[in-house]
Amino acid sequence: ENPEYVAQFNARIDAGGFIEPKDWMPDAYRRTLVRQISQHAHSEIVGMLPEGNWITRAPSLKRKAILLAKVQDEGGHGLYLYAAAETLGVSRDELYEALLSGKAKYSSIFNYPTLTWADIGVVGWLVDGAAIMNQIPLCKCSYGPYARAMIRVCKEESFHQRQGFDLLLTMMKGTAEQREMVQDAVNRWWWPSIMMFGPHDHDSVHTETARWGIKRISNDDLRQKFVDATVKQAEVLGVTLPDPALKWNAERGHHDFGAIDWDEFWNVVGGHGPCNVDRLAERRRAWEEGAWVREAALAHAEKQAARERQ
Ligand code: ACO
């Protein structure tokens, strides 16, 4: 790699500037962006499934309309992100093939089941809450198309988080049985949610992402910010977070919390979580059943192009 180009690239990053698709960039920067953006896109697309599961069973028209809009937003986020990855010279088909063959990673969180309606609220509150915490700094990441996509994604995620909290608040004002459902969902989702931020910093292998201004805040720092913000929200809701070690540490100015079960995390990331097999099977089925749409769109585009040539 030409040292002059490398120096210019580093200077732009150090000055907080954006790198755009046609700019020169080191191969490793391109590769790590394709890796992260495509994993992120896959997470959005797989993330439609646990909630899509409840659209037909939403308890009211209002809740159904909200849930439909949210799941559609997630499909949209996946599309912006695949488009951002395409600006780096990979094709969407290639990325999709990596997902469907089980080669590509996507967020561990989407391999857990949504067992009751309270899970839909908790996914909005905790899962989307964690996603926002991780994604706000990405609005300032060094790659222009990724940063710009994140601005709209974060606005929509913020609506998702609020609708989840609102759903839970409504259930908490309901019957004792509803309150128990909420607590049960919180008990099952809390630990997987804080695992979303990834391994501890000393086990996080992609240090290059920090150097290049892709990841602006480390996994552990984001996790801590999330825990600190969520404790107060749990109090407002009236639920208990299932961690006896969770307590305010005045010296650190943060909450301490218990040890994360990393065996569980790596097991899920490795394809052996409760729903990994179902999630991929569902994505494959959607791809196969959508073949006629892709063929029809292509035939239509060809006919249109032929007409224009006449
Ligand atoms: N689920 C699955 N895999 C994970 C997770 C997770 N929660 N956290 C880390 N990993 C993987 C990494 O992808 C990496 O694998 P790879 O080398 O095969 O790519 C490996 O574990 C080691 O982790 P790190 O070195 O810490 O990886 P990285 O620096 O990329 O940090 C993180 C991981 C924080 C997820 C980062 O990639 C990121 O910010 N991605 C963009 C946001 C995103 O994808 N969010 C998805 C969930 S939110 C949503 O979609 C609604």
Residues whose N, C-alpha, C, O or C-beta is under 5 A from the ligand:
A	BS01	ACO	Q36 Q39 H40 S43 E44 K105 Y106 S107 S108 A131 M195 M196 F197 G198 P199 S204 V205 H206 T209 V269
